[in-house]
Amino acid sequence: MWRNNSGPYMTQDSLISKHRLLALFVCSVTLTALAETPAVVQEGDASYYADSLHGNKTASGEPYDKNAMTAAHRELAFGTKVRVTYARTGKSVLVTINDRGPHAKDRIIDVSGAAASALGMIEDGHGPVTVEVISD
């Protein structure tokens, strides 16, 4: 038996229950804080690589593969995974950054041919996207 400061005795079970409640509270505060951490998100225009660039070396040293789910970004580290959502179709793809660009100043990302096709961007050539960092 454990003695409570207020006088009555506490059983070991009630002490364990209080510890469980405290642990649950700490976990919920931590999860709430993590859930409120904002993701890195950009909005702007995207375009895609021309098929003629297939096989050319990217800034990361890898050859450009028009069939891979890759992209070029000016600042994100090579290997960063991002979700690109095309506003006109609502479709999203997950791509890996492996190149620098785009070279057009009014664009925020260039995606591979495969990514552009999956997004439904081929006919438009370029268009509005949201880019969300998934992992660094």
Secondary structure as the mmCIF struct_conf table of DSSP 4:
data_model
#
loop_
_struct_conf.conf_type_id
_struct_conf.id
_struct_conf.beg_label_comp_id
_struct_conf.beg_label_asym_id
_struct_conf.beg_label_seq_id
_struct_conf.end_label_comp_id
_struct_conf.end_label_asym_id
_struct_conf.end_label_seq_id
STRN STRN1 TRP A 2 ARG A 3
TURN_TY1_P TURN_TY1_P1 ASN A 5 SER A 6
BEND BEND1 GLY A 7 PRO A 8
STRN STRN2 TYR A 9 MET A 10
HELX_RH_AL_P HELX_RH_AL_P1 GLN A 12 ALA A 35
TURN_TY1_P TURN_TY1_P2 GLU A 36 GLU A 36
BEND BEND2 THR A 37 THR A 37
HELX_LH_PP_P HELX_LH_PP_P1 PRO A 38 VAL A 40
STRN STRN3 VAL A 41 TYR A 48
HELX_RH_3T_P HELX_RH_3T_P1 ASP A 51 LEU A 53
TURN_TY1_P TURN_TY1_P3 HIS A 54 GLY A 55
HELX_LH_PP_P HELX_LH_PP_P2 ASN A 56 ASN A 56
STRN STRN4 LYS A 57 LYS A 57
HELX_LH_PP_P HELX_LH_PP_P3 THR A 58 THR A 58
TURN_TY1_P TURN_TY1_P4 ALA A 59 SER A 60
BEND BEND3 GLY A 61 GLU A 62
STRN STRN5 PRO A 63 PRO A 63
HELX_LH_PP_P HELX_LH_PP_P4 TYR A 64 TYR A 64
TURN_TY1_P TURN_TY1_P5 LYS A 66 ASN A 67
BEND BEND4 ALA A 68 ALA A 68
STRN STRN6 THR A 70 ALA A 72
BEND BEND5 ARG A 74 LEU A 76
HELX_LH_PP_P HELX_LH_PP_P5 ALA A 77 ALA A 77
TURN_TY1_P TURN_TY1_P6 PHE A 78 GLY A 79
STRN STRN7 LYS A 81 TYR A 86
TURN_TY1_P TURN_TY1_P7 ALA A 87 THR A 89
STRN STRN8 SER A 92 ASP A 99
BEND BEND6 ALA A 104 ALA A 104
TURN_TY1_P TURN_TY1_P8 LYS A 105 ASP A 106
STRN STRN9 ARG A 107 VAL A 111
HELX_RH_AL_P HELX_RH_AL_P2 GLY A 113 LEU A 119
TURN_TY1_P TURN_TY1_P9 GLY A 120 GLY A 120
TURN_TY1_P TURN_TY1_P10 ILE A 122 ASP A 124
BEND BEND7 GLY A 125 GLY A 125
STRN STRN10 HIS A 126 SER A 135
#
